[in-house]
Amino acid sequence: MPTLYVNKQGAQVRKRDNQVVVTKDDKILEEIPIEKLDQLVVMGRGVQVSTALLVELVERGVPISYTNQTGGRHYFNLAPAVSRFGELRSQQMFAVHAPERAIELARAMVAAKLHNQRAVLVASNWAAAPTAVAQIDTAIAGLAGAVNIDIVRGYEGSGAAAYFGAWRTSLPPAWGFGGRAFYPPPDPVNAMLSFGYTLALNDMLTAIQLTGLDPYLGTFHVIEAGRPSLGLDLIEEFRPLLIDPLVLELVQGGGIGRQQFERPAQRADAMYLNKEGRSLFVDRYEALLAGPVTLPAGERTTWRRVLLLQAQAVARVFRGDQERYVGFTPAAPTGGRRRS
């Protein structure tokens, strides 16, 4: 089931019979049967989507995500009405505002992220990896005793500093990676990380909405207007599982070059994937999400379904059907799961 990404500015996306049709200047760019569409991602304010198609997709339960043209910022999602999930959302609200429950969930999510970052470093064989791994181990050990969200954020931040510090000293200087930076990304590696994280967030928000949770009520990220805090919380553990290895593979394996990036004339300090680069990255990302992964019980499934399973696990915790949240942390590159 495909995700349709539309980033051609000036394009129009319409419903024609049972087809989704993308056109520009009366030329058909793409046609997809509606029943085969899993998600629509609209990239940029210059893409127009007809009301008839929006209503059709919402009624079918097909989510629509809106991002900026470069894919580095998520705007919002459209999804069906969720009135049948009122009880779950009430339980979610109570849990988010109960300090003991909120911090336990935040600790579990950050612990999973730190374990997964550690695994990336161990697999890298970088000379800088052992020092960074030791710093992440210290953060993991301290995290267990964190008594408030600010302390949890502190350990997450120290782990991220060690993790991306190893990237900085290990990646070829030609890529210009000086550390994690965004708004705007200043170099190709950060451009790919930001783009990839937004793609993953779109898919996580879809999983959250299918589960019936409120994507704006999270525990680790600050709750504020327009910020999908729960989506950002849940995607943390998947950044080093999905996006970071993909970026490293493209950089170190030669799968992408500097010619796939551009600096906008109006933002000389910013670096983004160009049209060719975005297309290449999306293709690799979609193949990854459709690829196999082994669950703890031995079942083989796709990474996209794992996103949904983790959202469902959070829902069970909010309902009281599951004692605590367990992050998805493969114990080795071949698969498996560690508890955090």
Contacts in CASP RR format, 6 or more apart in sequence:
PFRMAT RR
TARGET T0000
AUTHOR 0000-0000-0000
METHOD contacts of the structure
MODEL  1
MPTLYVNKQGAQVRKRDNQVVVTKDDKILEEIPIEKLDQLVVMGRGVQVS
TALLVELVERGVPISYTNQTGGRHYFNLAPAVSRFGELRSQQMFAVHAPE
RAIELARAMVAAKLHNQRAVLVASNWAAAPTAVAQIDTAIAGLAGAVNID
IVRGYEGSGAAAYFGAWRTSLPPAWGFGGRAFYPPPDPVNAMLSFGYTLA
LNDMLTAIQLTGLDPYLGTFHVIEAGRPSLGLDLIEEFRPLLIDPLVLEL
VQGGGIGRQQFERPAQRADAMYLNKEGRSLFVDRYEALLAGPVTLPAGER
TTWRRVLLLQAQAVARVFRGDQERYVGFTPAAPTGGRRRS
1 36 0 8 1.000
1 37 0 8 1.000
1 38 0 8 1.000
2 32 0 8 1.000
2 36 0 8 1.000
2 37 0 8 1.000
2 38 0 8 1.000
2 286 0 8 1.000
3 37 0 8 1.000
3 38 0 8 1.000
3 39 0 8 1.000
3 40 0 8 1.000
3 41 0 8 1.000
3 203 0 8 1.000
3 286 0 8 1.000
4 20 0 8 1.000
4 22 0 8 1.000
4 30 0 8 1.000
4 32 0 8 1.000
4 37 0 8 1.000
4 39 0 8 1.000
4 40 0 8 1.000
4 41 0 8 1.000
5 41 0 8 1.000
5 43 0 8 1.000
5 282 0 8 1.000
6 13 0 8 1.000
6 22 0 8 1.000
6 30 0 8 1.000
6 40 0 8 1.000
6 41 0 8 1.000
6 42 0 8 1.000
6 43 0 8 1.000
6 47 0 8 1.000
7 43 0 8 1.000
7 44 0 8 1.000
7 47 0 8 1.000
7 69 0 8 1.000
7 71 0 8 1.000
7 275 0 8 1.000
7 278 0 8 1.000
8 22 0 8 1.000
8 24 0 8 1.000
8 29 0 8 1.000
8 47 0 8 1.000
9 44 0 8 1.000
9 46 0 8 1.000
9 47 0 8 1.000
9 69 0 8 1.000
10 24 0 8 1.000
10 46 0 8 1.000
10 47 0 8 1.000
10 48 0 8 1.000
11 22 0 8 1.000
11 23 0 8 1.000
11 24 0 8 1.000
11 29 0 8 1.000
11 46 0 8 1.000
11 47 0 8 1.000
11 48 0 8 1.000
12 22 0 8 1.000
12 23 0 8 1.000
12 24 0 8 1.000
12 47 0 8 1.000
12 48 0 8 1.000
12 49 0 8 1.000
12 50 0 8 1.000
13 20 0 8 1.000
13 21 0 8 1.000
13 22 0 8 1.000
13 40 0 8 1.000
13 42 0 8 1.000
13 47 0 8 1.000
13 48 0 8 1.000
13 49 0 8 1.000
13 50 0 8 1.000
13 53 0 8 1.000
14 20 0 8 1.000
14 21 0 8 1.000
14 23 0 8 1.000
14 49 0 8 1.000
14 50 0 8 1.000
14 52 0 8 1.000
14 53 0 8 1.000
15 21 0 8 1.000
15 34 0 8 1.000
15 50 0 8 1.000
15 52 0 8 1.000
15 53 0 8 1.000
15 56 0 8 1.000
18 33 0 8 1.000
18 34 0 8 1.000
18 35 0 8 1.000
19 31 0 8 1.000
19 32 0 8 1.000
19 33 0 8 1.000
19 34 0 8 1.000
20 30 0 8 1.000
20 31 0 8 1.000
20 32 0 8 1.000
20 33 0 8 1.000
20 34 0 8 1.000
20 37 0 8 1.000
20 40 0 8 1.000
20 53 0 8 1.000
21 28 0 8 1.000
21 30 0 8 1.000
21 31 0 8 1.000
22 28 0 8 1.000
22 29 0 8 1.000
22 30 0 8 1.000
22 31 0 8 1.000
23 29 0 8 1.000
34 56 0 8 1.000
34 57 0 8 1.000
34 60 0 8 1.000
34 62 0 8 1.000
37 57 0 8 1.000
37 62 0 8 1.000
38 62 0 8 1.000
39 62 0 8 1.000
39 63 0 8 1.000
39 64 0 8 1.000
39 65 0 8 1.000
39 202 0 8 1.000
39 203 0 8 1.000
39 206 0 8 1.000
40 49 0 8 1.000
40 57 0 8 1.000
40 62 0 8 1.000
40 63 0 8 1.000
40 64 0 8 1.000
40 65 0 8 1.000
41 64 0 8 1.000
41 65 0 8 1.000
41 66 0 8 1.000
41 67 0 8 1.000
41 199 0 8 1.000
41 202 0 8 1.000
42 49 0 8 1.000
42 64 0 8 1.000
42 65 0 8 1.000
42 66 0 8 1.000
42 67 0 8 1.000
43 67 0 8 1.000
43 68 0 8 1.000
43 69 0 8 1.000
43 70 0 8 1.000
43 71 0 8 1.000
44 66 0 8 1.000
44 67 0 8 1.000
44 68 0 8 1.000
44 69 0 8 1.000
45 68 0 8 1.000
45 69 0 8 1.000
46 69 0 8 1.000
49 64 0 8 1.000
54 64 0 8 1.000
54 78 0 8 1.000
57 63 0 8 1.000
57 64 0 8 1.000
57 78 0 8 1.000
58 64 0 8 1.000
58 78 0 8 1.000
58 79 0 8 1.000
58 80 0 8 1.000
59 80 0 8 1.000
61 79 0 8 1.000
61 80 0 8 1.000
63 77 0 8 1.000
63 78 0 8 1.000
63 79 0 8 1.000
63 205 0 8 1.000
63 206 0 8 1.000
63 209 0 8 1.000
63 210 0 8 1.000
64 77 0 8 1.000
64 78 0 8 1.000
64 79 0 8 1.000
65 74 0 8 1.000
65 76 0 8 1.000
65 77 0 8 1.000
65 78 0 8 1.000
65 202 0 8 1.000
65 205 0 8 1.000
65 206 0 8 1.000
66 74 0 8 1.000
66 75 0 8 1.000
66 76 0 8 1.000
66 77 0 8 1.000
66 78 0 8 1.000
67 73 0 8 1.000
67 74 0 8 1.000
67 75 0 8 1.000
67 198 0 8 1.000
67 202 0 8 1.000
68 75 0 8 1.000
70 191 0 8 1.000
70 195 0 8 1.000
70 272 0 8 1.000
70 273 0 8 1.000
70 278 0 8 1.000
71 194 0 8 1.000
71 195 0 8 1.000
71 198 0 8 1.000
71 199 0 8 1.000
71 278 0 8 1.000
72 182 0 8 1.000
72 185 0 8 1.000
72 194 0 8 1.000
72 195 0 8 1.000
72 197 0 8 1.000
72 198 0 8 1.000
72 272 0 8 1.000
73 198 0 8 1.000
74 198 0 8 1.000
74 201 0 8 1.000
74 202 0 8 1.000
74 205 0 8 1.000
74 228 0 8 1.000
76 226 0 8 1.000
77 202 0 8 1.000
77 205 0 8 1.000
77 206 0 8 1.000
77 209 0 8 1.000
77 215 0 8 1.000
79 206 0 8 1.000
79 209 0 8 1.000
82 89 0 8 1.000
82 209 0 8 1.000
82 212 0 8 1.000
85 212 0 8 1.000
85 213 0 8 1.000
88 212 0 8 1.000
88 213 0 8 1.000
88 315 0 8 1.000
88 318 0 8 1.000
88 319 0 8 1.000
89 212 0 8 1.000
89 213 0 8 1.000
89 214 0 8 1.000
89 217 0 8 1.000
91 318 0 8 1.000
91 319 0 8 1.000
91 320 0 8 1.000
92 213 0 8 1.000
92 214 0 8 1.000
92 217 0 8 1.000
92 315 0 8 1.000
92 318 0 8 1.000
93 214 0 8 1.000
93 217 0 8 1.000
95 101 0 8 1.000
95 102 0 8 1.000
95 105 0 8 1.000
95 317 0 8 1.000
95 318 0 8 1.000
96 102 0 8 1.000
96 217 0 8 1.000
96 218 0 8 1.000
96 219 0 8 1.000
96 223 0 8 1.000
99 148 0 8 1.000
102 149 0 8 1.000
102 218 0 8 1.000
102 219 0 8 1.000
103 146 0 8 1.000
103 147 0 8 1.000
103 148 0 8 1.000
103 149 0 8 1.000
103 152 0 8 1.000
103 219 0 8 1.000
104 324 0 8 1.000
104 325 0 8 1.000
105 219 0 8 1.000
105 220 0 8 1.000
105 233 0 8 1.000
105 314 0 8 1.000
105 317 0 8 1.000
105 325 0 8 1.000
106 149 0 8 1.000
106 152 0 8 1.000
106 219 0 8 1.000
106 220 0 8 1.000
106 233 0 8 1.000
107 143 0 8 1.000
107 144 0 8 1.000
107 146 0 8 1.000
107 152 0 8 1.000
108 324 0 8 1.000
108 325 0 8 1.000
108 326 0 8 1.000
108 327 0 8 1.000
108 340 0 8 1.000
109 219 0 8 1.000
109 220 0 8 1.000
109 233 0 8 1.000
109 234 0 8 1.000
109 236 0 8 1.000
109 237 0 8 1.000
109 325 0 8 1.000
109 327 0 8 1.000
110 143 0 8 1.000
110 152 0 8 1.000
110 155 0 8 1.000
110 156 0 8 1.000
110 220 0 8 1.000
110 236 0 8 1.000
111 140 0 8 1.000
111 143 0 8 1.000
111 144 0 8 1.000
111 327 0 8 1.000
111 340 0 8 1.000
112 236 0 8 1.000
112 237 0 8 1.000
112 327 0 8 1.000
112 328 0 8 1.000
112 329 0 8 1.000
112 340 0 8 1.000
113 156 0 8 1.000
113 236 0 8 1.000
113 237 0 8 1.000
113 239 0 8 1.000
113 240 0 8 1.000
114 136 0 8 1.000
114 139 0 8 1.000
114 140 0 8 1.000
114 143 0 8 1.000
114 155 0 8 1.000
114 156 0 8 1.000
114 159 0 8 1.000
115 140 0 8 1.000
115 329 0 8 1.000
115 338 0 8 1.000
115 340 0 8 1.000
116 237 0 8 1.000
116 238 0 8 1.000
116 239 0 8 1.000
116 240 0 8 1.000
116 241 0 8 1.000
116 329 0 8 1.000
116 330 0 8 1.000
117 136 0 8 1.000
117 159 0 8 1.000
117 160 0 8 1.000
117 163 0 8 1.000
117 240 0 8 1.000
117 244 0 8 1.000
118 133 0 8 1.000
118 136 0 8 1.000
118 137 0 8 1.000
118 140 0 8 1.000
119 240 0 8 1.000
119 329 0 8 1.000
119 330 0 8 1.000
119 332 0 8 1.000
119 333 0 8 1.000
120 163 0 8 1.000
120 240 0 8 1.000
120 244 0 8 1.000
120 245 0 8 1.000
120 248 0 8 1.000
121 129 0 8 1.000
121 132 0 8 1.000
121 133 0 8 1.000
121 136 0 8 1.000
121 163 0 8 1.000
121 166 0 8 1.000
122 129 0 8 1.000
122 133 0 8 1.000
123 333 0 8 1.000
124 166 0 8 1.000
124 170 0 8 1.000
124 248 0 8 1.000
126 166 0 8 1.000
126 169 0 8 1.000
126 170 0 8 1.000
127 170 0 8 1.000
128 165 0 8 1.000
128 166 0 8 1.000
128 169 0 8 1.000
128 170 0 8 1.000
129 166 0 8 1.000
129 170 0 8 1.000
131 162 0 8 1.000
131 166 0 8 1.000
132 162 0 8 1.000
132 163 0 8 1.000
132 165 0 8 1.000
132 166 0 8 1.000
135 158 0 8 1.000
135 159 0 8 1.000
135 161 0 8 1.000
135 162 0 8 1.000
136 159 0 8 1.000
136 162 0 8 1.000
136 163 0 8 1.000
138 158 0 8 1.000
139 155 0 8 1.000
139 156 0 8 1.000
139 157 0 8 1.000
139 158 0 8 1.000
139 159 0 8 1.000
139 162 0 8 1.000
140 155 0 8 1.000
142 155 0 8 1.000
143 152 0 8 1.000
143 155 0 8 1.000
145 151 0 8 1.000
146 152 0 8 1.000
146 155 0 8 1.000
149 219 0 8 1.000
149 220 0 8 1.000
152 220 0 8 1.000
153 220 0 8 1.000
156 220 0 8 1.000
156 236 0 8 1.000
160 180 0 8 1.000
163 240 0 8 1.000
164 179 0 8 1.000
164 180 0 8 1.000
165 179 0 8 1.000
167 177 0 8 1.000
167 179 0 8 1.000
167 189 0 8 1.000
168 177 0 8 1.000
168 178 0 8 1.000
168 179 0 8 1.000
171 177 0 8 1.000
171 189 0 8 1.000
171 251 0 8 1.000
171 252 0 8 1.000
172 251 0 8 1.000
174 258 0 8 1.000
175 187 0 8 1.000
175 188 0 8 1.000
175 189 0 8 1.000
175 251 0 8 1.000
176 187 0 8 1.000
176 188 0 8 1.000
176 189 0 8 1.000
177 187 0 8 1.000
177 189 0 8 1.000
177 190 0 8 1.000
178 187 0 8 1.000
179 190 0 8 1.000
180 190 0 8 1.000
180 193 0 8 1.000
181 187 0 8 1.000
181 190 0 8 1.000
182 190 0 8 1.000
182 193 0 8 1.000
182 194 0 8 1.000
184 267 0 8 1.000
184 269 0 8 1.000
184 270 0 8 1.000
184 271 0 8 1.000
184 272 0 8 1.000
185 191 0 8 1.000
185 193 0 8 1.000
185 194 0 8 1.000
185 270 0 8 1.000
185 271 0 8 1.000
185 272 0 8 1.000
186 269 0 8 1.000
186 270 0 8 1.000
186 271 0 8 1.000
187 271 0 8 1.000
188 251 0 8 1.000
188 256 0 8 1.000
188 257 0 8 1.000
188 258 0 8 1.000
188 260 0 8 1.000
188 261 0 8 1.000
188 271 0 8 1.000
189 247 0 8 1.000
189 251 0 8 1.000
190 271 0 8 1.000
191 261 0 8 1.000
191 271 0 8 1.000
191 272 0 8 1.000
191 273 0 8 1.000
192 246 0 8 1.000
192 247 0 8 1.000
192 250 0 8 1.000
192 251 0 8 1.000
192 256 0 8 1.000
192 273 0 8 1.000
192 281 0 8 1.000
193 243 0 8 1.000
193 244 0 8 1.000
193 247 0 8 1.000
195 272 0 8 1.000
195 273 0 8 1.000
195 278 0 8 1.000
195 281 0 8 1.000
196 243 0 8 1.000
196 246 0 8 1.000
196 247 0 8 1.000
196 281 0 8 1.000
196 285 0 8 1.000
197 235 0 8 1.000
197 239 0 8 1.000
197 243 0 8 1.000
199 243 0 8 1.000
199 282 0 8 1.000
199 285 0 8 1.000
200 235 0 8 1.000
200 238 0 8 1.000
200 239 0 8 1.000
200 242 0 8 1.000
200 243 0 8 1.000
200 285 0 8 1.000
201 228 0 8 1.000
201 231 0 8 1.000
201 232 0 8 1.000
201 235 0 8 1.000
203 289 0 8 1.000
203 304 0 8 1.000
203 307 0 8 1.000
204 231 0 8 1.000
204 234 0 8 1.000
204 235 0 8 1.000
204 238 0 8 1.000
204 307 0 8 1.000
204 311 0 8 1.000
205 215 0 8 1.000
205 228 0 8 1.000
205 231 0 8 1.000
207 234 0 8 1.000
207 307 0 8 1.000
207 308 0 8 1.000
207 310 0 8 1.000
207 311 0 8 1.000
208 215 0 8 1.000
208 228 0 8 1.000
208 230 0 8 1.000
208 231 0 8 1.000
208 234 0 8 1.000
208 311 0 8 1.000
209 215 0 8 1.000
210 308 0 8 1.000
210 311 0 8 1.000
211 308 0 8 1.000
211 311 0 8 1.000
211 312 0 8 1.000
211 314 0 8 1.000
211 315 0 8 1.000
212 315 0 8 1.000
213 230 0 8 1.000
213 311 0 8 1.000
213 314 0 8 1.000
213 315 0 8 1.000
213 318 0 8 1.000
214 230 0 8 1.000
215 228 0 8 1.000
215 229 0 8 1.000
215 230 0 8 1.000
215 231 0 8 1.000
216 223 0 8 1.000
216 226 0 8 1.000
216 227 0 8 1.000
216 228 0 8 1.000
216 229 0 8 1.000
216 230 0 8 1.000
217 223 0 8 1.000
217 229 0 8 1.000
217 230 0 8 1.000
218 229 0 8 1.000
218 230 0 8 1.000
218 231 0 8 1.000
218 232 0 8 1.000
218 233 0 8 1.000
219 229 0 8 1.000
219 230 0 8 1.000
219 233 0 8 1.000
220 229 0 8 1.000
220 232 0 8 1.000
220 233 0 8 1.000
220 236 0 8 1.000
221 227 0 8 1.000
221 229 0 8 1.000
221 232 0 8 1.000
221 233 0 8 1.000
222 229 0 8 1.000
223 229 0 8 1.000
230 314 0 8 1.000
234 307 0 8 1.000
234 310 0 8 1.000
234 311 0 8 1.000
234 314 0 8 1.000
237 310 0 8 1.000
237 327 0 8 1.000
237 328 0 8 1.000
237 329 0 8 1.000
238 307 0 8 1.000
238 328 0 8 1.000
241 303 0 8 1.000
241 328 0 8 1.000
241 330 0 8 1.000
242 285 0 8 1.000
242 288 0 8 1.000
242 289 0 8 1.000
242 303 0 8 1.000
243 285 0 8 1.000
246 281 0 8 1.000
246 284 0 8 1.000
246 285 0 8 1.000
246 288 0 8 1.000
249 255 0 8 1.000
250 256 0 8 1.000
250 281 0 8 1.000
250 284 0 8 1.000
255 280 0 8 1.000
256 277 0 8 1.000
256 280 0 8 1.000
256 281 0 8 1.000
259 276 0 8 1.000
260 273 0 8 1.000
260 274 0 8 1.000
260 276 0 8 1.000
260 277 0 8 1.000
260 280 0 8 1.000
261 271 0 8 1.000
261 272 0 8 1.000
261 273 0 8 1.000
261 274 0 8 1.000
261 277 0 8 1.000
262 271 0 8 1.000
262 272 0 8 1.000
262 273 0 8 1.000
262 274 0 8 1.000
263 270 0 8 1.000
263 271 0 8 1.000
263 272 0 8 1.000
264 270 0 8 1.000
264 272 0 8 1.000
273 281 0 8 1.000
288 303 0 8 1.000
289 302 0 8 1.000
289 303 0 8 1.000
289 304 0 8 1.000
290 302 0 8 1.000
290 303 0 8 1.000
290 304 0 8 1.000
291 302 0 8 1.000
291 303 0 8 1.000
292 300 0 8 1.000
292 301 0 8 1.000
292 302 0 8 1.000
293 300 0 8 1.000
293 301 0 8 1.000
293 302 0 8 1.000
293 303 0 8 1.000
293 306 0 8 1.000
293 330 0 8 1.000
293 335 0 8 1.000
294 300 0 8 1.000
294 335 0 8 1.000
294 336 0 8 1.000
295 301 0 8 1.000
295 306 0 8 1.000
295 309 0 8 1.000
295 336 0 8 1.000
295 337 0 8 1.000
296 336 0 8 1.000
296 337 0 8 1.000
301 309 0 8 1.000
306 328 0 8 1.000
309 328 0 8 1.000
310 327 0 8 1.000
310 328 0 8 1.000
313 322 0 8 1.000
313 325 0 8 1.000
313 326 0 8 1.000
313 327 0 8 1.000
314 325 0 8 1.000
316 322 0 8 1.000
317 323 0 8 1.000
317 324 0 8 1.000
317 325 0 8 1.000
326 337 0 8 1.000
326 339 0 8 1.000
326 340 0 8 1.000
327 337 0 8 1.000
327 339 0 8 1.000
327 340 0 8 1.000
328 337 0 8 1.000
329 337 0 8 1.000
329 338 0 8 1.000
329 339 0 8 1.000
329 340 0 8 1.000
330 336 0 8 1.000
330 337 0 8 1.000
330 338 0 8 1.000
331 337 0 8 1.000
331 338 0 8 1.000
END
